[in-house]
């Protein structure tokens, strides 16, 4: 029996035989350990990259900055870089009506209303209005309160000029917030409404004040003519004349269009329309108008009666002239005028007419 301290006995013959046969058991010789490690390292690297990519994809999807985007109906968008190593420049655009569009990991898409989607600003005392009514003095000093609605469309569409205007708008306003909720213009309908309230509403109010201050009260409300110092004929003419509401609306629209171009720097809006829905007069003026309307009605009635009497007198004069030239005609008219229930007519003397 060999001692435990003896060196191991190596069967060299057996090793040579096995080497000639291609390795243990007749198989291929095993690869060197260095090649095995290299292959495992490459596989591990690929798996790690895939895991990281999947992780980034999931994180981007969770935070709403996934690699693809799709516009809702009536929307058009600007894609901006947003990766940790990216700049914040515009990456591309999403046209209105497009399908799924590649935006890139961590990129953001800012959507705005396309030109076919009308937006409006309503001035009303209602709680859901965009602003309160505007009170402004007219040219003749009457404080009137104006309610109305402004309508407009963006110029953002799929044309080259429309896409450029949208990108310019995004560059100019997307980093700013508006309203009590600190909303961006691309934060859906509330965000764009907040932008309109902050940037368009002041121009709306300014143009409305300028135009209204240049017209008289009765050009807005024809009954204002009743409480102004003028003749009955002039008052009647003012009441009969139509108000200048269409011309006033047109002036406000044109003024707002020019003002917005100057204020915003570019014509981002088109088809600007204004609809004046209500003109409210001060209470005392309204009461005076109502009293004047009652008095004017009496004056009109008396004037009508006067004209009727004048016409009747003229008719009688012409009738008398006819009787002077034809006395028999006068008697015939007298007989015609006898009521049907009178059976005997005796104007005097021995003359009498007796009916059947």
C-alpha positions as a printed Julia matrix, in Angstrom:
356×3 Matrix{Float64}:
    0.0     0.0     0.0
    1.36    3.4    -0.96
    2.03    5.94    1.65
   -0.06    9.15    1.7
    3.12   11.18    1.28
    4.17    9.41   -1.89
    3.79   11.42   -5.17
    0.86   10.47   -7.38
    1.48    7.92  -10.05
    0.62    9.18  -13.55
   -0.11    6.62  -16.24
    1.58    8.28  -19.2
    0.59    5.56  -21.57
   -3.01    5.98  -20.77
   -2.75    9.75  -21.3
   -1.13    9.3   -24.7
   -3.77    6.84  -25.75
   -6.54    9.2   -24.77
   -4.86   12.1   -26.54
   -4.62   10.1   -29.77
   -8.34    9.28  -29.6
   -9.31   12.93  -29.32
   -9.82   13.27  -25.66
  -11.58   11.46  -22.89
  -14.12    8.95  -24.08
  -13.23    9.42  -27.76
  -14.83   12.94  -27.96
  -13.33   16.24  -29.11
  -10.69   17.88  -27.02
  -12.14   20.42  -24.59
  -11.75   24.14  -25.39
   -9.26   26.08  -23.45
  -10.79   27.81  -20.44
   -9.96   31.29  -21.88
  -12.29   30.84  -24.86
  -15.13   29.73  -22.62
  -14.78   32.87  -20.51
  -14.72   35.12  -23.53
  -17.97   33.71  -24.92
  -19.69   33.96  -21.59
  -18.63   37.59  -21.25
  -20.04   38.5   -24.66
  -23.34   36.79  -23.89
  -23.56   38.52  -20.55
  -22.93   41.92  -22.16
  -25.68   41.41  -24.73
  -28.11   40.28  -22.06
  -27.24   43.29  -19.92
  -27.78   45.71  -22.8
  -31.15   44.12  -23.52
  -32.17   44.35  -19.88
  -31.14   48.0   -19.71
  -33.0    48.79  -22.95
  -36.15   47.06  -21.73
  -35.86   48.9   -18.44
  -35.5    52.26  -20.14
  -38.45   51.45  -22.37
  -40.62   50.61  -19.37
  -39.53   53.7   -17.43
  -40.18   55.94  -20.42
  -43.61   54.4   -20.88
  -44.47   54.89  -17.2
  -43.51   58.6   -17.21
  -45.38   59.22  -20.46
  -42.3    59.63  -22.64
  -42.47   56.43  -24.58
  -40.82   55.91  -27.95
  -44.07   56.24  -29.93
  -46.9    58.74  -29.94
  -50.24   59.18  -31.69
  -52.3    62.39  -31.94
  -55.89   62.57  -30.8
  -58.52   63.84  -33.22
  -58.06   67.54  -33.91
  -54.48   67.67  -32.6
  -51.11   68.33  -34.2
  -47.79   68.02  -32.39
  -44.15   68.95  -31.96
  -41.64   66.31  -30.74
  -38.79   67.56  -28.56
  -35.72   65.65  -27.37
  -35.83   64.68  -23.72
  -33.2    62.03  -23.03
  -30.71   62.45  -20.18
  -27.89   63.17  -22.65
  -30.01   64.95  -25.29
  -30.58   68.63  -25.91
  -34.12   70.0   -25.91
  -34.32   70.85  -29.59
  -37.22   69.94  -31.85
  -36.86   66.35  -33.05
  -39.79   66.28  -35.44
  -43.51   66.88  -35.87
  -46.64   64.75  -35.67
  -49.09   65.66  -38.4
  -52.79   65.8   -37.79
  -54.38   62.42  -38.45
  -51.07   60.52  -38.25
  -50.85   57.0   -36.84
  -48.26   55.75  -34.38
  -45.15   57.89  -34.79
  -41.68   57.16  -33.45
  -40.68   59.92  -31.03
  -37.68   58.37  -29.27
  -37.04   57.4   -25.67
  -37.73   60.18  -23.17
  -38.8    62.61  -25.92
  -41.89   64.73  -25.28
  -44.67   65.57  -27.72
  -46.49   68.91  -27.39
  -49.94   68.8   -28.96
  -51.89   71.87  -30.07
  -55.33   72.37  -31.69
  -55.22   71.97  -35.45
  -56.65   74.77  -37.59
  -60.02   73.04  -38.02
  -60.64   73.16  -34.26
  -62.28   76.48  -33.39
  -61.42   78.13  -30.09
  -63.36   80.95  -28.43
  -63.24   83.54  -25.64
  -66.58   84.37  -24.03
  -67.23   87.55  -22.07
  -70.18   86.98  -19.74
  -71.17   87.2   -16.06
  -71.57   83.4   -16.05
  -69.21   81.46  -13.8
  -67.79   79.4   -16.69
  -67.04   82.43  -18.88
  -63.49   83.26  -19.92
  -63.85   86.81  -18.68
  -66.42   89.26  -17.28
  -68.39   91.68  -19.49
  -66.69   94.94  -20.46
  -68.12   98.27  -19.3
  -67.03  101.22  -21.42
  -68.42  104.72  -22.16
  -69.75  105.41  -25.64
  -68.84  108.46  -27.67
  -71.76  110.39  -26.12
  -70.86  109.37  -22.56
  -73.26  106.5   -21.82
  -71.71  103.63  -19.83
  -72.63  100.44  -21.65
  -71.82   96.87  -20.63
  -70.86   94.59  -23.51
  -71.2    90.81  -23.62
  -70.0    88.75  -26.56
  -67.89   85.9   -27.87
  -64.68   85.9   -29.91
  -64.03   82.96  -32.22
  -60.7    82.03  -33.8
  -58.69   79.18  -35.35
  -54.98   78.45  -35.18
  -52.93   78.36  -38.37
  -51.44   74.98  -37.41
  -52.0    72.42  -40.17
  -50.09   69.85  -42.22
  -48.8    72.37  -44.75
  -45.17   73.51  -44.59
  -46.18   76.97  -43.36
  -48.6    75.53  -40.81
  -45.99   73.15  -39.39
  -43.4    75.92  -39.19
  -45.84   78.23  -37.39
  -46.55   75.48  -34.87
  -42.84   74.91  -34.23
  -42.27   78.65  -33.81
  -45.19   78.83  -31.4
  -43.83   75.9   -29.39
  -40.37   77.47  -29.22
  -41.86   80.79  -28.09
  -44.42   79.63  -25.53
  -43.92   75.97  -24.53
  -41.55   76.79  -21.67
  -43.99   79.24  -20.11
  -46.96   78.46  -17.86
  -50.27   80.28  -17.59
  -53.27   80.44  -15.29
  -53.73   79.45  -11.66
  -52.75   75.87  -12.49
  -49.4    76.85  -14.06
  -50.41   75.1   -17.28
  -48.38   74.92  -20.47
  -50.12   75.72  -23.76
  -49.8    72.05  -24.74
  -51.54   70.76  -21.59
  -54.71   69.84  -23.44
  -57.75   72.1   -23.79
  -57.32   73.69  -20.31
  -53.7    74.58  -21.08
  -54.47   76.26  -24.4
  -57.45   78.06  -22.83
  -55.13   79.39  -20.11
  -52.79   80.67  -22.83
  -55.68   82.44  -24.6
  -56.85   84.02  -21.36
  -53.38   85.34  -20.54
  -52.29   86.49  -24.01
  -55.39   87.05  -26.15
  -58.02   88.28  -23.68
  -56.18   91.57  -22.91
  -56.09   92.37  -26.64
  -59.77   91.46  -26.89
  -60.73   93.88  -24.13
  -58.5    96.63  -25.48
  -59.93   96.49  -29.01
  -63.5    96.33  -27.75
  -62.96   99.45  -25.63
  -61.45  101.35  -28.55
  -64.28  100.55  -30.93
  -67.17  101.13  -28.48
  -65.74  104.47  -27.37
  -66.01  105.65  -30.97
  -69.75  105.05  -31.46
  -72.84  106.65  -29.94
  -75.3   104.96  -27.65
  -78.11  104.84  -30.2
  -75.78  103.16  -32.71
  -75.64  100.29  -30.22
  -79.2   100.56  -28.88
  -81.59  102.52  -31.08
  -83.9   103.43  -28.17
  -81.11  105.61  -26.73
  -82.32  108.24  -29.22
  -85.4   108.76  -27.04
  -83.42  110.34  -24.2
  -81.23  112.59  -26.35
  -82.05  116.21  -27.08
  -83.31  116.15  -30.62
  -86.5   116.73  -32.55
  -89.29  114.21  -32.79
  -88.5   113.71  -36.48
  -84.82  113.06  -35.74
  -85.72  110.71  -32.92
  -88.1   108.8   -35.15
  -85.4   108.56  -37.79
  -82.9   107.18  -35.26
  -85.43  104.62  -34.05
  -86.21  103.54  -37.6
  -82.55  103.25  -38.56
  -80.78   99.96  -37.95
  -77.97   99.89  -35.4
  -74.35   99.66  -36.52
  -73.76   96.34  -34.76
  -72.39   94.53  -37.86
  -69.96   97.38  -38.57
  -68.9    97.46  -34.91
  -68.26   93.7   -34.9
  -66.21   94.0   -38.1
  -64.09   96.81  -36.61
  -63.38   94.77  -33.47
  -62.37   91.73  -35.56
  -59.96   93.67  -37.73
  -58.43   95.48  -34.76
  -57.9    92.23  -32.83
  -56.29   90.54  -35.83
  -53.69   93.3   -36.16
  -53.15   93.55  -32.4
  -52.49   89.81  -32.0
  -49.93   89.82  -34.81
  -48.09   92.62  -33.04
  -48.43   91.16  -29.53
  -47.55   87.52  -30.33
  -44.99   88.3   -33.0
  -46.57   86.12  -35.7
  -50.06   85.49  -37.15
  -50.78   82.34  -35.14
  -54.57   82.77  -35.54
  -56.98   83.17  -38.43
  -60.76   83.54  -38.99
  -61.16   85.89  -36.02
  -64.85   86.66  -35.48
  -66.72   88.64  -32.83
  -70.38   88.21  -31.98
  -71.89   90.93  -29.78
  -74.61   89.21  -27.8
  -75.81   91.86  -25.35
  -75.61   95.59  -24.61
  -76.76   96.59  -21.13
  -77.5   100.23  -20.31
  -77.25  101.85  -16.87
  -80.43  101.43  -14.85
  -81.29  105.14  -14.82
  -80.8   105.4   -18.57
  -82.97  102.34  -19.12
  -85.72  103.81  -16.9
  -85.55  107.11  -18.79
  -85.84  105.24  -22.07
  -88.89  103.33  -20.85
  -90.56  106.59  -19.71
  -89.64  108.27  -22.98
  -91.03  105.34  -24.92
  -94.38  105.77  -23.16
  -94.38  109.52  -23.82
  -93.22  109.06  -27.38
  -96.07  106.63  -27.9
  -98.56  109.3   -26.77
  -96.89  111.88  -28.99
  -97.02  109.49  -31.89
 -100.71  108.82  -31.22
 -101.52  112.52  -31.06
  -99.52  113.16  -34.18
 -101.38  110.37  -35.93
 -104.74  111.83  -34.86
 -103.64  115.26  -36.02
 -102.69  113.9   -39.38
 -106.0   112.03  -39.62
 -107.99  115.2   -38.8
 -106.04  117.18  -41.37
 -106.77  114.58  -44.0
 -110.45  114.56  -43.02
 -110.65  118.37  -43.24
 -109.09  118.3   -46.66
 -111.62  115.7   -47.74
 -114.52  117.79  -46.4
 -113.24  120.86  -48.22
 -113.11  118.99  -51.5
 -116.55  117.54  -50.82
 -118.02  121.03  -50.17
 -116.6   122.31  -53.38
 -118.41  119.52  -55.17
 -121.7   120.36  -53.45
 -121.36  124.02  -54.46
 -121.23  122.99  -58.07
 -123.95  120.31  -57.71
 -126.69  121.01  -55.14
 -128.55  117.83  -56.09
 -125.44  115.83  -55.21
 -125.59  117.24  -51.69
 -129.21  116.11  -51.28
 -128.33  112.66  -52.59
 -125.54  112.32  -50.05
 -127.92  113.44  -47.32
 -130.42  110.75  -48.28
 -127.64  108.16  -48.36
 -126.59  109.17  -44.9
 -130.08  108.52  -43.39
 -129.89  105.5   -41.03
 -131.81  102.45  -42.17
 -134.05  102.47  -39.08
 -135.47  105.96  -39.88
 -138.8   105.56  -41.68
 -139.69  109.25  -42.22
 -137.34  112.11  -42.97
 -138.88  115.64  -42.81
 -136.21  118.32  -43.11
 -138.93  121.1   -42.88
 -141.72  122.73  -44.78
 -144.09  120.6   -46.84
 -141.33  118.18  -47.83
 -141.07  114.71  -46.35
 -139.61  111.37  -47.34
 -141.33  108.23  -46.09
 -139.7   104.79  -46.39
 -141.51  101.56  -47.16
